Amino acid sequence: VLTPQEVDDLFAVLRKLRDEGKAILYISHKLEEVRALCERATILRHGKVVGTCIPRDETAASIAKMMVGADIHQIRPAKARAQSAEPLLSIANLSMDSREAFGTPLNDISFDLFSGEIVGIAGIAGNGQSELFDVLSGERLAGRPEQITLFGQPVGHDDISARRAKGAVFISEERLGHATVPSLSLSENVILTRYRVNPDLRSGMFLNRGKAKSLLDTIVKALDVRKSASDPAAQALSGGNLQKFIIGREVLEDPKVIIVNQPTWGVDAGSAARIRQTLVDLAQDGAAILVISQDLDELFEFTDRLAAIAEGRLSDFAPVAQTDRNAIGLKMSGIFEGQPA
C-alpha cells in the first residue's frame, strides 16, 4: 500500500515504460487507479472473464457492478449523530516497545473516541497499526492502567475478555488463525469470543452448542454470509464471507466500542459495502468505532475524523471534510505539520 504521492510516482514510471514500448499488465481492485492508468481492462469473477471495457469510459461503480454481478450498495448518508459528552475510549500518552524484532514501537499516542462517530487511522503497513491494535484490545497490556480508559474506567491492565465484558469488541486483520481457528466450525468460532460475555452460550459447566448455531444463523442472515454447508469450518469460506461472519459475530452483540483493523482487506466490493454499511448503522445507534486501514478510499468514504500513523507516531485527527488524500498521504509518510518530529 502506497501513499497518494507514491502512487503518482509509480504511475509516472509505468507510463514511461509504456512509452518505451513495454506491455504492462496491472492487476488491482482499486478501480480509480485502473481508470487513471489503464487503456483496457478485463473483468474477472469467480475465475472467469465476465467482461472487458475501456476504463476511462466507465465509472468505478459500473466496473464494480461487472466485478460482482450486481449494483454495489451505496452507503446511506449518516444522519446527524448525538455524541456523548465524555469519551467512551481514551488513550493517554501511550508508548510501548514492540515485542517483535522488526516491529514498530508506539510513541506517545493520545486520542479520544466518542459515541456516534467513526474515527479512522490510516497508515502504510508496518508503522505501528498491529502494535496499537494489540494494546487497545488487551492482547498486550499497557504500562499503566490509566493509559487506556473504557467508559471512564482504567483498563490498561485488563485482558481482552475483561474489556469485552465491559462492552467493547475487537476485530483483527488476520482472519484465519487470529480472528478464527481455521479447522473449527463457524458455530465453534462463535463460542470462542462470545461465551464469556453471552450467558446464553453457557449451560452450567457446559457450552450451549444449540445456542451457538442459532447465533450463527442470525449472523448469516444479517450479513448475507454465503456458505456451502450449514456449519462449515472457517477455512471453507471465501475471504469476503469469512470477514462478514467475523464482523457479524462481534457487532450483533450490541457493542458500544468497536475496534477494527483492516475491515475489508482483500474483500470483494459487494461484501466491503455491506461491512461498511453495518459499521455506519452501528455508529448511528451510538457506538464508537475506530477503523485502522491501509485503504484511503475506504477511510474517506465513511469515517468522520481521520489521522495517520507513521513509525509509531499518530498525527492529529482532522474532520474528513476538512482534509484530503494528499494531506493524509504526507502524514502517512511521517510529515506531521505543526507537530514535533
N, C-alpha and C positions, 0 to 999 in steps of 0.2 A: 504494500500500500504506500502510495507516494503523496506528498503534499501537492496542491494545485500547481505550484511553481515547478516542482519536479516533473509533473505530468507534461507541462508545456515544454520543458527541456527535452524530455523523452520523445515527444511528438516531433520536435524540430529535427532530432536525429533520424527518426524513422522517415520523415519526409525527404531528408537529404539522401538517405539510402534509396528511396523510391526514385528520386530524380537521377540517381546514378545507374538506374536500370535494374535494381533488385526487386524481386517479388516478395511481398510480406504478407503472411497470414497472421491476423491478430485475433486472438480468442479472448472474449470478455463478456461479462454480464453487465458492465457499466455502459448503458445504452447511449448516454450523451457523449461519451468518449468515442464509441463506434460511429455515431453520427458526425462527429468532428473530424475523424481521421480517415474513415474507410470509404472507398469508392463503391464497393459492392459488399453485400452481406448474405450469408446463408444461415438460415434459422434451423436449429436442431431441437427436437422434442422427443424424449424417450429413445434417443439413439437413432432417430430417423430425420431425414431432411423434410421439413414441412413448408418451406418457402424460401424465396430469395427476394431481395429488394435493393434499391439504391438508398442507403441510409439517410442521405440529406433530403430525400423526398418524403421521408416518413417522420412521424413524431416518436418520442420514446414510448408513448402509450400504445401506438399502433404496432411497434416492433414487439413490445411486451405481450400484446394480445396474440401475435403469431407464436411467441415462445410458449405460452401456457394454454392456448386454445380457447381463451375467453377474455372478456374485458377484465382489466385489473381493477379491483376495488379501490376507489379513491378515498383517502382518509377524510372523514367528515370533519369540517372545521369545528374546533372546540369552542364551546360557549365560554363566557367569562367564568373563571373558576374562583371560588372563595378560598383564599389561603388562610391558614392558621396564623395567629399572631406569633406563636412560638414554633421553632423548627421541630420537626419530628426526628430528624437525624442531624447531629452536629459533629464535625471533625475539627479538632483544635490542635494546631502546632504538631502535627503527626510526622515524625521522622522515624524511619526504620531501615536497617540494613537488609540487603537481600539475602535470602537463605540459599540461593543458587549461585554457583561460581560465576556465571555470566549474567546474573540478574541485575536489576536496577534498584538501588536504594531510594526510598522516598525521602523528600527533603521539605520539611516544614509545610505540610499541606493543611489547609483550613478551609472549610466551607459549611454552609447550612443548607438543608433540604426541607422544604415546606410542603404541606398537604396541597393537593390540587395542581402540582406542577411536575413537568418532565424536564429534568436537567441532563444535559449531555456533556460528556468528556471525550474529546477527540484526541487521537494520537497515533503515531506510527508504531507498529508492533515493537515490543521490547523497550518501551520507555517508562515502564512502571505500572502499566494497567493491571497486570496479573497480581503484582505485589499489593496494589491498592485494593483490588477485589478480595484478596485473601484476608487482609486485615479488617476490612469492612464486614466480611461475612463471619469472622471469628475463627477461620481456619488457622490464622496466626493471631496471637494476642498482642495488643498494643503495649507500649512501655508502661503507660499509666492508665488506670480505669477511666479517668475523666477525659482522656483524649478522644474518646468516642462516646457520645450520649445518644440514647434512643428513647424517645418520648420523655426526655428530661432526666433519664436515669443513666448513670455511668455504666457502660457495658464493655469497656476496653479489655477487661479480663474475663468476660463471659464467652463461652464457646458458642458454636453455631446453633446448637439445639436451644440454648437459653435465649438467644436472640430471636430465633423462630417463635419460641413460646411467647415472646412479647409482641409479635405481630409483624415481623419482618421476614422476607423471603429473599433468596439469593440464587441467581441463575448463571452458572458458569459458562464459559465459551466452549469448553470441551464436552461435547455431547456424550460420547462413548468413553467410559472409564472414569469420568468425574461426575457429570450430571446423572448418568445412569450406569448400571452394571450391564454390559452388553449381553451376557448369556441369560440373565434373568428375564422373566416375563414382564410385560408392562404393568400388570397389577402388582407384582412384587416390587417393581421400581416405584410405584405409588407409595407403598408402605415405607420404603427406605427413608424418605424425607418427611413423611406426614404422620407417622404413627405416634410420635411424642406430642404432637400438637392437636391431633384429631382423636378424641377418646373413642369415637365410633370404630376406629380401626383396631381397638383392643377389646378383648373379652376376657377379663381376669388376667391370667398368666399367658393367654393365647392371643394370636393375631386373628382378626376377623377378615378372612380372605374374601368372603362374600361381599362385605362392605367395600373392600379394595376393588373388586371387579365392578361394583356399582359405581364407584367414583371414576373408574376408567371409562365406563360407558358415558358418564357425564362429560368427561374431558373430550372424548372422541366426538361427541355431538357438538359441543360448544366450539371447538377449534377445528372441526372438519378434518380429523386425523384419518388418513387413508391407510388401511392395513389389510393383509391378506388372510388373517385368521382372527378369531375372537380375542385371543390373548397371546400374541406372538412375543418372542424375545425382542428386546430393544434393538438388537443388531439387525433384525429383519426389516426394520423400517427404513425408508429413504431419509436422507438428511433433513429435508424440509418437514416431513411428517413427524420425525422424532423430535425436532425442535418445537413443533406445535404441541406435541404431547408434554414436553418438559415445561413449556410456558403454562399450559393449562393446569398441570399438576400443582404448580406453585400459586398461580394467581386466582384460581377458583375457590381458594380458602379465604377470600376476602382480606388479603394482607393490607396493611396501612403504609408499609415502606417496602419498596421493591428495588433491588439492586441487580441489574442485568448486564452481563458482559458479552458483547457481540451478539445481539439478539437475533440477527438474520444472516449471520455469516454462512455463505455457501447455500443459502435457501433460495428456492425459486421465487419469481416475482409475485406470484399469487399468494404463496404462503407468507412471504415477507409483509405484504399488505395486510393480511389478516392479523399477523402478530402485532404490527404497529397499531392497528385499529383497536386491538384488545388493550394495549397499554394506554392509548388515548382515552378509552372509555373508563379505565380504572382511575386515571387522574381526574376525569370529570366527576367521578364519585368520591373524590377526596384523597386518593392515595398519593403518596410522594414517591416519585420514580427517578432513579439515577440510571442513565444509559451510558455505558462505556462502549465506544465503537470506533472502528477504523474507517467507517463509511461516512464521509462528509455529506453526501447526498441524503443519506438516511437521517442524519442528525439535523440537517436544515429543514427536513420535511416535517418533523413532528415534535421537536423539543422547543422549550420556552427560553431557556438560558443555555449558554454554551461556553465551555472553556477548553483548553488544550493542555495535555500533559507531555512534557519533554524532559528526558533524563531525570525522571522522578520529581520534577517541579511542576506545579499546577499554576496556570495563568489565572488572572481574574476572570470571572464569568461576565458575559455580555449578553443582553437580550438578543435573540436570534434576529429580530427585525432591525437591530442597530449594528450588525456586523455583516461580514461577507466571507466567501470562501478564501480569498487571498489573505485577509486579516487572520483567519484561523490557521491558514497554511503557514504563515510566518510564525505563529505561536507554536505550531507543531514542530517547527524547525528550531525552537528554543529561543526565539526573539520575542521577548515579552516587553512591549513598550510600557515605560513608566514603572517597571518593576526591576529590582536589582538582579543582576545576573548571578 
